[in-house]
Amino acid sequence: MDDQIVCIGCGAVLQSDNPQEAGYLPISRLQQAIESGDEGSDIYCQRCFRLRHYNEIMPVNADNDDFLKLLNSLATKKALVVNVVDLFDFTNSLLSSLKRFIGENDFILVGNKFDLFPDNSRQSKIKDWMRQEANRAGLFPKKIFLVSAKNKKNLTQLITYLDQKSREQDVYFVGMTNVGKSTLLNAIVDQMGDVKNLITTSRFPGTTLAKIEIPLANGHFLIDTPGILTQNQLVTHLNTKELAVVSPQKQLKPVTFQLSPGNSLFLAGLGRVDFLKGEKASFTVYAARGLYIHRTKTANADAFYTKHIGELLSPPTKEDNLPSLKGQEYHTSNKSDLLFGGIGFITVPANCLVKIYTPGQIGLGIRRALI
């Protein structure tokens, strides 16, 4: 076929040759769409159809190099770039090489999943932390916004800003996989009164496979780009059932444990904290409600992990091929959050010596407490 037809859900060119490749649609359905003149309207590939209606992920062959080429092209365009980040995996979802991609274009940071934080969370404190971390990576965003794409919260200021900036340029949404980029764009389009639920979204990494352009009345576009796949995000290593367990979907309810030195906590098999030195203290866990948390003596922790990993301490399963837990010691000079990227965090008091673990140290870190 001379004219390419694109799936409006993921952006892939529709094809009927290979079910394992992006954009697959049975020949009968594709031919029906062509003959009925549906091109460019509401055609979804088989993968998007099953995602939208059955929440079923169909893996396809995707090339991260193609995504990087698309991002590299931004330096040659006049554009505003929106870097969407996951507030529960900020360090690993921040595009630290963003300036190399976008050239002289301005960019803003949008922290997604703010609705998962407790009601007493201060937006100004979270924004200050985001700015400091971005600056540390050599990035200087023009503006920072906190939103909930899923629940459509805090969108008004962002939409007003984008409406003003899009009058003279296109707006590109970029980010790592699974940060909620496509969900945010759908929420923005919905609030603007245009087409609803245009882009396929899910909790599964890599849903958007090619850029998707949404036309605006001013002649410019909102453009969704594929998420960049990285091994530095725990969620990219997990299967669909595990993602449903570890990815917070509702506001986090803190669970507090009274620990003494010599105690350890496991966050299923994906995280561990050993309390090494300090006074007896409260360790407050912020994680998905279904995630298994286990307290034990540090002296027994290694044997407990070896015996129960993949079973009681699940996720992960043995099929995930994640590296074993690897730890790093921290001394907290202030009330601090111990970070388990994408899984949650544990708030601990000042003057504690702790050792925290994640598989291969993926997503591991510490920050001054935000709550």
Secondary structure by P-SEA (a helix, b strand, c coil): ccbbbbccccccccccccccccccccaaaaaaaaaacccccccccaaaaaaacccbbbbccccaaaaaaaaaaccccbbbbbbbbcccccccccccccccccccbbbbbbbcccccccccccaaaaaaaaaaaaaaacccccbbbbbcccccccaaaaaaaaaaaaccbbbbbbbccccaaaaaaaaaaaaaccccccccccccccccccbbbbbccccccbbbbccccccccccccccaaaaacccccccbbbbbbbccccbbbbccccbbbbbcccccbbbbbbccccbbbbbbbccaaaaaaaacccccccccccccccccccbbbbbbcccccccccccbbbbbbccccbbbbcccccccccccccc
